[in-house]
């Protein structure tokens, strides 16, 4: 019976041929990795372990290929969503509103809402041209005003550059945001923009919104005359860049030469 070293020598003699070396096949990472796995299994184990290692590697390669296809499909889907939004913004006849919302929660207790900021662009396009209205607001939650982030998140509460910050109770913030969303979405489509929407939607649910309100993504927009559609700028950047990665907002802004300072917006 051959020991591990003899098995390895036999395998190398049959696989490391002048053809595989001259053709450059061994520089192929998948083949080299497969060679390494087979070698190790052949030296330390039995024939069954050798085949198990080989089969596992083929399965791993297949799973990676499937994931690559899924990523490509996801980026393609998001790219189509981006194109839809461009059409709405640039050519849609009628009204449409884009509303960006962001929340700050206390870094030591994330169910304490400390601040909210929003900015909107409302468009009303006709054959005579486009009317555009912009609004911005920053609010501090009164009962949580003593909580300020400094350790893990920057504190930009005092640097709102687009108007005067307001301070009022959380109930008032909730009522104001409900009225805002209702007004913008009742007779025209409302596109709510987040950057990585998960935390912001959780905060909106905490403020009394139904989670189902945010289930329709921008890709589901098909020229409806009303309704709420969620747009995640982190995902849109993936569609624009063609890369399936989680990009920080600062990276997205840098690529578009947009200032992303620490001011509250």
C-alpha positions as a Markdown table, in Angstrom:
| # | Residue | x | y | z |
|---|---|---|---|---|
| 1 | Unk | 0.0 | 0.0 | 0.0 |
| 2 | Unk | 1.3 | 3.4 | -0.9 |
| 3 | Unk | 1.9 | 6.0 | 1.8 |
| 4 | Unk | 0.8 | 9.7 | 1.4 |
| 5 | Unk | 4.1 | 10.8 | -0.1 |
| 6 | Unk | 4.0 | 8.2 | -2.8 |
| 7 | Unk | 0.4 | 9.1 | -3.6 |
| 8 | Unk | 1.3 | 12.7 | -4.0 |
| 9 | Unk | 4.2 | 11.9 | -6.3 |
| 10 | Unk | 2.0 | 9.7 | -8.5 |
| 11 | Unk | -0.6 | 12.5 | -8.7 |
| 12 | Unk | 2.0 | 15.2 | -9.6 |
| 13 | Unk | 3.6 | 13.0 | -12.3 |
| 14 | Unk | 0.2 | 12.5 | -13.9 |
| 15 | Unk | -1.0 | 16.2 | -13.7 |
| 16 | Unk | 2.1 | 18.4 | -13.9 |
| 17 | Unk | 2.9 | 17.7 | -17.5 |
| 18 | Unk | 4.9 | 19.8 | -19.9 |
| 19 | Unk | 1.6 | 20.8 | -21.6 |
| 20 | Unk | 0.0 | 22.1 | -18.4 |
| 21 | Unk | 3.2 | 24.1 | -17.5 |
| 22 | Unk | 3.8 | 25.5 | -21.0 |
| 23 | Unk | 0.1 | 26.4 | -21.6 |
| 24 | Unk | 0.1 | 28.5 | -18.4 |
| 25 | Unk | -2.7 | 26.5 | -16.9 |
| 26 | Unk | -1.1 | 26.4 | -13.5 |
| 27 | Unk | -1.2 | 30.2 | -13.3 |
| 28 | Unk | -5.0 | 30.0 | -13.3 |
| 29 | Unk | -6.0 | 30.6 | -9.7 |
| 30 | Unk | -8.9 | 28.1 | -9.7 |
| 31 | Unk | -6.7 | 25.3 | -11.1 |
| 32 | Unk | -3.9 | 26.1 | -8.7 |
| 33 | Unk | -6.3 | 26.1 | -5.8 |
| 34 | Unk | -7.8 | 22.8 | -6.9 |
| 35 | Unk | -4.3 | 21.4 | -7.3 |
| 36 | Unk | -3.4 | 22.5 | -3.8 |
| 37 | Unk | -6.6 | 21.0 | -2.2 |
| 38 | Unk | -6.2 | 17.7 | -4.0 |
| 39 | Unk | -2.5 | 17.5 | -3.0 |
| 40 | Unk | -3.3 | 18.1 | 0.7 |
| 41 | Unk | -6.2 | 15.6 | 0.7 |
| 42 | Unk | -4.1 | 13.0 | -1.1 |
| 43 | Unk | -1.2 | 13.3 | 1.3 |
| 44 | Unk | -3.1 | 13.4 | 4.6 |
| 45 | Unk | -6.1 | 11.2 | 3.8 |
| 46 | Unk | -7.8 | 8.5 | 1.8 |
| 47 | Unk | -9.1 | 8.3 | -1.7 |
| 48 | Unk | -12.6 | 9.2 | -0.5 |
| 49 | Unk | -11.2 | 12.3 | 1.2 |
| 50 | Unk | -9.4 | 13.2 | -2.0 |
| 51 | Unk | -12.6 | 13.1 | -4.0 |
| 52 | Unk | -14.6 | 14.9 | -1.2 |
| 53 | Unk | -12.1 | 17.8 | -1.3 |
| 54 | Unk | -12.3 | 18.0 | -5.1 |
| 55 | Unk | -16.1 | 17.9 | -5.0 |
| 56 | Unk | -16.2 | 20.6 | -2.3 |
| 57 | Unk | -14.0 | 22.9 | -4.4 |
| 58 | Unk | -16.2 | 22.5 | -7.4 |
| 59 | Unk | -19.2 | 23.2 | -5.3 |
| 60 | Unk | -17.5 | 26.3 | -3.9 |
| 61 | Unk | -16.7 | 27.5 | -7.4 |
| 62 | Unk | -20.3 | 26.9 | -8.5 |
| 63 | Unk | -21.6 | 28.9 | -5.5 |
| 64 | Unk | -19.3 | 31.8 | -6.3 |
| 65 | Unk | -20.5 | 31.8 | -9.9 |
| 66 | Unk | -24.1 | 31.8 | -8.8 |
| 67 | Unk | -23.4 | 34.7 | -6.4 |
| 68 | Unk | -21.7 | 36.6 | -9.2 |
| 69 | Unk | -24.8 | 36.2 | -11.3 |
| 70 | Unk | -27.0 | 37.3 | -8.5 |
| 71 | Unk | -24.9 | 40.4 | -7.9 |
| 72 | Unk | -24.9 | 41.2 | -11.6 |
| 73 | Unk | -28.7 | 40.8 | -11.7 |
| 74 | Unk | -29.1 | 43.0 | -8.6 |
| 75 | Unk | -26.9 | 45.8 | -10.1 |
| 76 | Unk | -28.8 | 45.6 | -13.4 |
| 77 | Unk | -32.1 | 45.9 | -11.5 |
| 78 | Unk | -30.9 | 48.9 | -9.6 |
| 79 | Unk | -29.6 | 50.5 | -12.7 |
| 80 | Unk | -33.1 | 50.3 | -14.2 |
| 81 | Unk | -34.5 | 51.9 | -11.1 |
| 82 | Unk | -32.0 | 54.7 | -11.4 |
| 83 | Unk | -33.1 | 55.3 | -15.0 |
| 84 | Unk | -36.7 | 55.4 | -14.0 |
| 85 | Unk | -35.9 | 58.1 | -11.4 |
| 86 | Unk | -34.0 | 60.1 | -14.0 |
| 87 | Unk | -37.0 | 60.1 | -16.3 |
| 88 | Unk | -39.3 | 61.2 | -13.4 |
| 89 | Unk | -36.9 | 64.0 | -12.5 |
| 90 | Unk | -36.2 | 65.2 | -16.0 |
| 91 | Unk | -39.3 | 64.6 | -18.1 |
| 92 | Unk | -42.4 | 63.6 | -16.1 |
| 93 | Unk | -45.4 | 65.7 | -16.8 |
| 94 | Unk | -47.2 | 66.6 | -13.6 |
| 95 | Unk | -46.1 | 66.7 | -10.0 |
| 96 | Unk | -43.5 | 64.6 | -8.2 |
| 97 | Unk | -41.6 | 65.1 | -4.9 |
| 98 | Unk | -38.3 | 63.8 | -3.8 |
| 99 | Unk | -37.9 | 63.9 | 0.0 |
| 100 | Unk | -34.7 | 63.0 | 1.8 |
| 101 | Unk | -35.0 | 62.2 | 5.5 |
| 102 | Unk | -32.3 | 61.4 | 8.0 |
| 103 | Unk | -32.5 | 60.8 | 11.8 |
| 104 | Unk | -30.0 | 60.9 | 14.6 |
| 105 | Unk | -30.4 | 58.6 | 17.5 |
| 106 | Unk | -28.4 | 58.5 | 20.7 |
| 107 | Unk | -25.3 | 56.3 | 20.2 |
| 108 | Unk | -25.8 | 54.6 | 23.6 |
| 109 | Unk | -29.5 | 53.9 | 23.1 |
| 110 | Unk | -30.8 | 53.9 | 19.6 |
| 111 | Unk | -34.5 | 54.1 | 20.4 |
| 112 | Unk | -33.9 | 57.7 | 21.7 |
| 113 | Unk | -34.4 | 60.0 | 18.7 |
| 114 | Unk | -32.4 | 63.1 | 19.1 |
| 115 | Unk | -32.7 | 64.9 | 15.8 |
| 116 | Unk | -34.4 | 64.7 | 12.4 |
| 117 | Unk | -33.6 | 66.5 | 9.2 |
| 118 | Unk | -35.3 | 66.6 | 5.8 |
| 119 | Unk | -35.0 | 68.3 | 2.5 |
| 120 | Unk | -37.5 | 68.1 | -0.4 |
| 121 | Unk | -37.7 | 69.1 | -4.0 |
| 122 | Unk | -41.2 | 69.3 | -5.5 |
| 123 | Unk | -41.5 | 69.5 | -9.3 |
| 124 | Unk | -44.6 | 70.5 | -11.3 |
| 125 | Unk | -43.9 | 70.1 | -15.0 |
| 126 | Unk | -46.2 | 71.2 | -17.8 |
| 127 | Unk | -45.8 | 72.1 | -21.5 |
| 128 | Unk | -45.0 | 75.6 | -20.3 |
| 129 | Unk | -42.0 | 74.6 | -18.1 |
| 130 | Unk | -41.2 | 73.4 | -14.6 |
| 131 | Unk | -42.1 | 74.9 | -11.3 |
| 132 | Unk | -39.7 | 73.8 | -8.6 |
| 133 | Unk | -40.1 | 74.2 | -4.8 |
| 134 | Unk | -37.4 | 73.3 | -2.2 |
| 135 | Unk | -37.8 | 73.0 | 1.5 |
| 136 | Unk | -35.3 | 72.1 | 4.3 |
| 137 | Unk | -35.7 | 71.6 | 8.0 |
| 138 | Unk | -33.8 | 70.4 | 11.1 |
| 139 | Unk | -35.5 | 69.5 | 14.3 |
| 140 | Unk | -34.2 | 68.6 | 17.8 |
| 141 | Unk | -36.4 | 66.3 | 19.9 |
| 142 | Unk | -37.1 | 68.3 | 23.1 |
| 143 | Unk | -37.2 | 65.4 | 25.6 |
| 144 | Unk | -34.0 | 64.0 | 24.3 |
| 145 | Unk | -32.1 | 67.2 | 23.8 |
| 146 | Unk | -29.7 | 66.5 | 26.6 |
| 147 | Unk | -28.3 | 63.4 | 24.8 |
| 148 | Unk | -25.6 | 64.3 | 22.3 |
| 149 | Unk | -23.4 | 62.0 | 20.3 |
| 150 | Unk | -19.6 | 62.4 | 20.6 |
| 151 | Unk | -18.0 | 59.1 | 21.1 |
| 152 | Unk | -19.0 | 57.0 | 18.0 |
| 153 | Unk | -20.8 | 59.6 | 15.9 |
| 154 | Unk | -20.0 | 63.2 | 15.1 |
| 155 | Unk | -22.1 | 65.9 | 16.8 |
| 156 | Unk | -23.3 | 68.4 | 14.1 |
| 157 | Unk | -26.5 | 69.6 | 15.9 |
| 158 | Unk | -25.4 | 73.2 | 16.0 |
| 159 | Unk | -24.3 | 73.4 | 12.4 |
| 160 | Unk | -27.5 | 73.5 | 10.4 |
| 161 | Unk | -26.6 | 75.6 | 7.3 |
| 162 | Unk | -30.0 | 75.9 | 5.6 |
| 163 | Unk | -32.2 | 77.7 | 8.1 |
| 164 | Unk | -33.1 | 77.7 | 11.8 |
| 165 | Unk | -33.2 | 74.5 | 13.8 |
| 166 | Unk | -36.5 | 73.9 | 15.7 |
| 167 | Unk | -37.0 | 72.1 | 19.0 |
| 168 | Unk | -40.2 | 70.3 | 19.8 |
| 169 | Unk | -41.5 | 67.1 | 21.4 |
| 170 | Unk | -41.3 | 63.7 | 19.7 |
| 171 | Unk | -45.1 | 63.6 | 19.3 |
| 172 | Unk | -45.0 | 66.9 | 17.4 |
| 173 | Unk | -42.2 | 65.6 | 15.1 |
| 174 | Unk | -44.3 | 62.5 | 14.4 |
| 175 | Unk | -47.4 | 64.6 | 13.5 |
| 176 | Unk | -45.3 | 66.9 | 11.3 |
| 177 | Unk | -43.8 | 64.1 | 9.4 |
| 178 | Unk | -47.1 | 62.3 | 8.9 |
| 179 | Unk | -48.6 | 65.5 | 7.5 |
| 180 | Unk | -45.6 | 66.0 | 5.3 |
| 181 | Unk | -45.8 | 62.5 | 3.8 |
| 182 | Unk | -49.6 | 62.6 | 3.4 |
| 183 | Unk | -49.4 | 66.0 | 1.6 |
| 184 | Unk | -46.7 | 65.0 | -0.8 |
| 185 | Unk | -48.1 | 61.5 | -1.7 |
| 186 | Unk | -51.9 | 62.0 | -1.8 |
| 187 | Unk | -52.0 | 63.5 | -5.3 |
| 188 | Unk | -48.6 | 62.9 | -6.7 |
| 189 | Unk | -45.8 | 60.3 | -6.3 |
| 190 | Unk | -43.5 | 60.8 | -3.4 |
| 191 | Unk | -40.0 | 59.3 | -3.5 |
| 192 | Unk | -38.4 | 59.1 | -0.1 |
| 193 | Unk | -34.6 | 59.0 | -0.2 |
| 194 | Unk | -32.5 | 57.2 | 2.4 |
| 195 | Unk | -28.9 | 56.1 | 2.5 |
| 196 | Unk | -29.1 | 52.5 | 3.8 |
| 197 | Unk | -32.8 | 52.7 | 4.6 |
| 198 | Unk | -33.0 | 50.1 | 7.4 |
| 199 | Unk | -32.3 | 52.3 | 10.5 |
| 200 | Unk | -34.3 | 55.3 | 9.2 |
| 201 | Unk | -37.4 | 53.1 | 8.4 |
| 202 | Unk | -37.2 | 51.6 | 11.9 |
| 203 | Unk | -37.2 | 55.1 | 13.4 |
| 204 | Unk | -40.2 | 56.1 | 11.2 |
| 205 | Unk | -42.1 | 53.0 | 12.5 |
| 206 | Unk | -41.2 | 54.1 | 16.0 |
| 207 | Unk | -42.8 | 57.4 | 15.1 |
| 208 | Unk | -46.1 | 55.7 | 14.2 |
| 209 | Unk | -45.7 | 55.0 | 10.5 |
| 210 | Unk | -46.8 | 51.6 | 9.1 |
| 211 | Unk | -43.8 | 49.6 | 7.9 |
| 212 | Unk | -45.8 | 48.5 | 4.8 |
| 213 | Unk | -45.9 | 52.1 | 3.7 |
| 214 | Unk | -42.2 | 51.8 | 2.8 |
| 215 | Unk | -42.4 | 48.4 | 1.0 |
| 216 | Unk | -42.7 | 49.8 | -2.5 |
| 217 | Unk | -39.3 | 50.6 | -3.9 |
| 218 | Unk | -38.5 | 53.0 | -6.7 |
| 219 | Unk | -38.3 | 50.1 | -9.1 |
| 220 | Unk | -42.1 | 49.6 | -8.6 |
| 221 | Unk | -42.9 | 53.0 | -9.9 |
| 222 | Unk | -44.8 | 52.8 | -13.2 |
| 223 | Unk | -46.1 | 56.3 | -13.7 |
| 224 | Unk | -48.6 | 56.2 | -10.8 |
| 225 | Unk | -50.2 | 59.5 | -9.9 |
| 226 | Unk | -49.8 | 59.0 | -6.1 |
| 227 | Unk | -48.1 | 56.8 | -3.5 |
| 228 | Unk | -44.9 | 56.5 | -1.6 |
| 229 | Unk | -41.8 | 54.9 | -3.1 |
| 230 | Unk | -38.6 | 54.3 | -1.2 |
| 231 | Unk | -35.2 | 55.1 | -2.8 |
| 232 | Unk | -32.0 | 53.9 | -1.3 |
| 233 | Unk | -29.1 | 56.1 | -2.5 |
| 234 | Unk | -26.6 | 53.5 | -1.4 |
| 235 | Unk | -28.1 | 51.0 | -3.8 |
| 236 | Unk | -28.5 | 53.6 | -6.5 |
| 237 | Unk | -24.8 | 54.2 | -6.4 |
| 238 | Unk | -24.3 | 50.5 | -6.9 |
| 239 | Unk | -26.4 | 50.7 | -10.1 |
| 240 | Unk | -24.4 | 53.7 | -11.2 |
| 241 | Unk | -21.0 | 52.3 | -10.4 |
| 242 | Unk | -21.7 | 48.7 | -11.4 |
| 243 | Unk | -20.3 | 47.5 | -8.1 |
| 244 | Unk | -22.3 | 45.4 | -5.6 |
| 245 | Unk | -20.8 | 47.0 | -2.5 |
| 246 | Unk | -22.0 | 49.0 | 0.6 |
| 247 | Unk | -20.7 | 52.5 | -0.1 |
| 248 | Unk | -20.6 | 55.2 | 2.5 |
| 249 | Unk | -22.4 | 58.4 | 1.7 |
| 250 | Unk | -19.1 | 60.3 | 1.8 |
| 251 | Unk | -17.7 | 58.1 | -0.9 |
| 252 | Unk | -20.8 | 58.6 | -3.1 |
| 253 | Unk | -20.5 | 62.4 | -2.7 |
| 254 | Unk | -16.8 | 62.4 | -3.5 |
| 255 | Unk | -17.4 | 60.6 | -6.8 |
| 256 | Unk | -19.9 | 63.3 | -7.7 |
| 257 | Unk | -17.8 | 66.2 | -6.4 |
| 258 | Unk | -20.5 | 67.0 | -3.9 |
| 259 | Unk | -19.4 | 68.5 | -0.5 |
| 260 | Unk | -20.2 | 66.1 | 2.3 |
| 261 | Unk | -19.1 | 68.1 | 5.4 |
| 262 | Unk | -20.4 | 67.5 | 8.9 |
| 263 | Unk | -23.1 | 70.1 | 8.7 |
| 264 | Unk | -26.6 | 69.0 | 9.6 |
| 265 | Unk | -28.8 | 68.8 | 6.6 |
